[in-house]
Amino acid sequence: MYSIAMKTIQITVDEKLLARLDADEETRRDGRSAVFRRAAAEYLRHRKRASIATGYRSGYGKKAGLGAEFQGWEDEGSWPHD
């Protein structure tokens, strides 16, 4: 047998949203806590993906350039001819 350490928290949920959640088959089967855990995990995955995408846009966007240490070298390279 194994034990997963979890912490009990208190949250505030709109009554209409809670009623919709409680009417859901998955919530009835797995319980509110499981559904909220999955929703929180998905939210964090989404935020991480968004953060990575923002970093790529910032690093590889049109305005990014090569940085000050490579200033002037942009036109020095060339692709080999086929």
C-alpha positions as CSV (number, residue, x, y, z in Angstrom):
1,M,0.0,0.0,0.0
2,Y,1.2,3.5,-0.7
3,S,0.4,6.9,0.6
4,I,0.3,10.2,-1.4
5,A,0.9,13.3,0.6
6,M,-1.9,15.8,-0.1
7,K,-2.9,19.0,1.6
8,T,-6.5,20.0,2.2
9,I,-7.3,23.5,0.9
10,Q,-10.4,25.7,1.0
11,I,-11.6,27.4,-2.2
12,T,-14.6,29.5,-3.1
13,V,-16.7,28.5,-6.1
14,D,-19.7,30.1,-7.6
15,E,-22.9,28.1,-6.8
16,K,-23.9,27.8,-10.4
17,L,-20.5,26.5,-11.4
18,L,-20.5,24.1,-8.5
19,A,-23.9,22.8,-9.5
20,R,-22.7,22.2,-13.0
21,L,-19.5,20.5,-11.7
22,D,-21.5,18.2,-9.4
23,A,-23.8,17.3,-12.2
24,D,-20.9,16.1,-14.3
25,E,-20.4,12.3,-14.7
26,E,-16.6,12.5,-14.1
27,T,-17.1,14.5,-10.9
28,R,-19.7,12.0,-9.6
29,R,-17.4,9.1,-10.5
30,D,-14.0,10.6,-9.3
31,G,-15.0,13.3,-6.9
32,R,-14.5,17.1,-6.8
33,S,-11.0,16.9,-5.5
34,A,-9.8,14.7,-8.4
35,V,-11.4,17.0,-10.9
36,F,-9.9,20.1,-9.4
37,R,-6.5,18.4,-9.2
38,R,-6.7,17.5,-12.9
39,A,-7.9,21.1,-13.8
40,A,-5.0,22.6,-11.8
41,A,-2.5,20.3,-13.4
42,E,-3.8,21.2,-16.9
43,Y,-3.8,24.9,-16.1
44,L,-0.1,24.7,-15.0
45,R,0.8,22.7,-18.2
46,H,-0.9,25.4,-20.3
47,R,0.9,28.2,-18.5
48,K,4.3,26.4,-19.0
49,R,3.6,25.9,-22.7
50,A,2.6,29.6,-23.0
51,S,5.7,30.7,-21.2
52,I,7.9,28.6,-23.5
53,A,6.2,29.9,-26.6
54,T,6.7,33.5,-25.4
55,G,10.4,32.7,-24.8
56,Y,10.7,31.4,-28.4
57,R,8.9,34.4,-29.8
58,S,11.2,36.7,-27.9
59,G,14.4,34.8,-28.7
60,Y,13.6,34.0,-32.3
61,G,11.3,36.9,-33.3
62,K,12.1,39.4,-36.0
63,K,13.5,41.9,-33.6
64,A,15.7,39.5,-31.7
65,G,18.8,39.6,-33.9
66,L,22.0,37.8,-32.8
67,G,22.7,40.0,-29.8
68,A,25.4,42.6,-29.2
69,E,28.3,40.1,-29.1
70,F,27.6,39.1,-32.8
71,Q,26.9,42.6,-34.1
72,G,28.1,42.9,-37.7
73,W,28.3,39.1,-38.4
74,E,24.8,38.7,-39.7
75,D,25.9,38.7,-43.4
76,E,29.1,36.8,-43.0
77,G,27.7,33.3,-43.3
78,S,26.5,31.7,-46.5
79,W,24.7,28.5,-47.4
80,P,26.7,25.9,-49.4
81,H,25.7,25.6,-53.1
82,D,24.0,22.4,-54.1
